[in-house]
Amino acid sequence: TAYLNLNSAGKTDFTNPDYFLRWFCLKVSQSMELPNRIADYWDEEMFTSKVNSTDYFQEYLLVQADTPLVLCLDEVERVFPYPEVATEFLGLLRYWHELARINPIWERLRLVMAYAREVYITLNINKSPFNVGLPIELPEFTSEQVQELAQRHGLDLNLEQVQQLIEMVGRRPYLVEQAIVKNVELKIKN
């Protein structure tokens, strides 16, 4: 399993699709605790970054494990404000999904994408990864779930404090977790 939170990318990582895809491949390698071998698979003179990324995954990353690679991409919405990067990257993810139909090595890739809001980007329906696979929408948290999540993060909230937290950030799992994780002294009064 490889986990990559796109929030770890800096603004310069979104400069252009070529730079972003190199960053992406490097970060997946690191998440898999594999050495960076991008230089061995990247040929900018002959191929596009999409081809180079595909080769890197197909010839290096996907063959490293005995089991399928579960690639978990968190905060995918971070690419939405960068249309050129988003179009290339998301189109590449869709292409990889389609490759599994004709190339058995790509059956080893299991892609999990998490994003916190609606997809506000115009993508060709045939190049979007958002209309394939199984979409799962998280329901809003109950008060009990908010309290349990807080406890898991070492924050002991009573029901009144939980309600105050919910009034501040709502019941959205992402927002509740961010408020708890960052421990922003939620201004909850005893």
C-alpha positions in Angstrom: 0.0 0.0 0.0 1.2 3.5 -0.8 -0.4 6.6 0.7 0.0 10.0 -0.8 -1.7 13.1 0.5 -1.6 15.8 -2.2 -1.6 18.4 0.5 2.1 17.5 0.9 2.8 19.1 -2.5 4.0 22.7 -2.5 2.7 25.3 -4.8 5.8 24.9 -7.1 4.9 21.2 -7.5 1.8 22.3 -9.4 3.8 24.5 -11.8 3.3 22.3 -14.8 2.2 18.7 -15.5 5.8 17.5 -16.2 7.0 18.7 -12.8 4.0 17.4 -11.0 4.2 13.9 -12.5 7.9 13.6 -11.5 7.0 14.7 -8.0 4.1 12.2 -7.9 6.3 9.3 -9.0 8.9 10.2 -6.5 6.4 10.4 -3.6 4.8 7.1 -4.5 8.3 5.5 -4.5 9.0 7.0 -1.1 5.7 5.8 0.2 6.5 2.3 -0.9 10.0 2.7 0.7 11.7 2.1 -2.6 14.7 3.9 -4.0 14.1 6.8 -6.4 14.8 5.3 -9.8 13.1 8.0 -11.9 16.3 8.8 -13.8 16.3 5.2 -15.0 12.9 5.4 -16.5 12.5 9.1 -17.5 13.3 10.1 -21.0 12.2 13.7 -21.6 13.7 13.9 -25.1 11.7 11.0 -26.5 8.5 10.8 -24.3 5.9 12.8 -22.5 5.7 12.8 -18.8 2.5 10.7 -19.0 4.4 8.0 -20.9 7.4 8.3 -18.5 5.1 8.0 -15.5 3.3 5.0 -17.0 6.6 3.3 -17.7 7.9 4.0 -14.2 4.8 2.4 -12.7 4.6 -0.5 -15.1 8.3 -1.4 -15.2 9.3 -0.5 -11.6 6.6 0.1 -9.0 4.0 -2.4 -10.0 6.5 -5.3 -10.2 8.0 -4.7 -6.8 5.3 -6.3 -4.6 3.8 -9.8 -4.5 0.4 -8.3 -4.0 -1.5 -5.6 -5.8 -0.5 -2.0 -5.1 -3.2 -0.1 -3.3 -2.5 3.5 -4.1 -4.4 5.8 -1.8 -4.5 9.4 -2.9 -5.8 11.8 -0.3 -6.9 15.4 -0.9 -7.1 15.0 -4.6 -9.0 18.3 -4.8 -5.6 20.0 -4.4 -5.1 19.6 -8.2 -8.4 21.2 -9.1 -7.2 24.9 -9.0 -4.5 23.9 -11.6 -6.4 23.0 -14.7 -3.5 21.9 -16.8 -2.0 19.7 -14.1 -5.5 18.4 -13.2 -6.4 17.5 -16.7 -3.1 15.6 -17.3 -2.9 13.9 -14.0 -6.6 12.8 -13.7 -6.6 11.7 -17.3 -3.5 9.6 -16.6 -5.2 7.9 -13.7 -8.2 7.1 -15.9 -5.8 5.8 -18.6 -4.2 3.5 -16.0 -7.6 2.2 -15.1 -8.3 1.4 -18.8 -4.9 -0.3 -19.2 -6.0 -3.0 -16.8 -8.3 -4.3 -19.5 -5.5 -5.1 -21.9 -2.3 -5.4 -19.8 -2.4 -7.8 -16.8 0.3 -5.8 -14.8 -2.2 -2.9 -14.5 -4.7 -5.2 -12.8 -2.3 -5.0 -9.8 -3.0 -1.3 -9.3 -5.9 -0.5 -6.9 -6.6 3.2 -6.9 -8.4 4.9 -4.0 -9.0 8.6 -4.3 -10.4 10.8 -1.6 -11.5 14.3 -2.1 -13.5 16.6 0.2 -15.8 18.3 -2.2 -17.6 18.1 -5.5 -15.4 17.9 -8.6 -15.4 21.4 -9.8 -13.3 20.9 -12.9 -14.4 20.2 -16.5 -13.0 16.9 -17.7 -13.8 14.9 -20.8 -16.1 12.1 -19.5 -13.8 9.6 -21.2 -10.7 10.9 -19.4 -12.1 11.3 -15.9 -11.3 8.9 -13.2 -14.4 10.1 -11.3 -16.9 8.1 -13.3 -15.3 4.7 -13.1 -15.0 2.4 -10.1 -17.1 2.6 -7.0 -17.9 6.0 -5.5 -18.4 6.1 -1.8 -19.7 9.2 -0.2 -19.1 9.5 3.5 -22.2 10.4 5.5 -21.9 13.2 8.0 -20.7 12.2 11.5 -23.1 11.7 14.4 -22.3 13.3 17.7 -21.1 9.9 19.0 -18.7 9.5 16.0 -17.3 13.0 16.6 -16.7 12.2 20.2 -15.1 8.8 19.4 -12.8 10.5 16.8 -11.8 13.1 19.4 -11.0 10.4 21.9 -8.9 8.5 19.3 -6.8 11.7 19.0 -6.5 12.1 22.8 -9.1 14.8 23.1 -11.6 14.1 25.8 -14.8 16.0 24.9 -18.1 15.9 26.7 -21.3 16.0 24.7 -21.7 19.7 25.2 -18.2 20.3 23.8 -18.9 17.9 20.9 -22.0 19.9 20.1 -20.0 23.2 20.1 -17.5 21.6 17.8 -20.2 20.5 15.4 -21.7 24.0 15.5 -18.3 25.4 14.5 -17.3 23.0 11.7 -20.4 21.0 10.9 -20.5 17.2 10.7 -18.3 16.7 7.6 -15.8 14.0 8.4 -12.9 15.9 6.8 -13.6 19.2 8.6 -14.2 17.5 12.0 -10.9 15.6 11.7 -9.0 18.7 10.7 -10.3 20.6 13.7 -9.4 17.8 16.0 -6.1 16.9 14.5 -4.8 20.4 14.4 -6.1 20.8 18.0 -6.8 24.4 17.4 -8.0 25.0 20.9 -11.5 24.7 19.5 -12.6 27.5 21.7 -14.9 25.1 23.4 -15.9 26.3 26.8 -16.4 24.0 29.8 
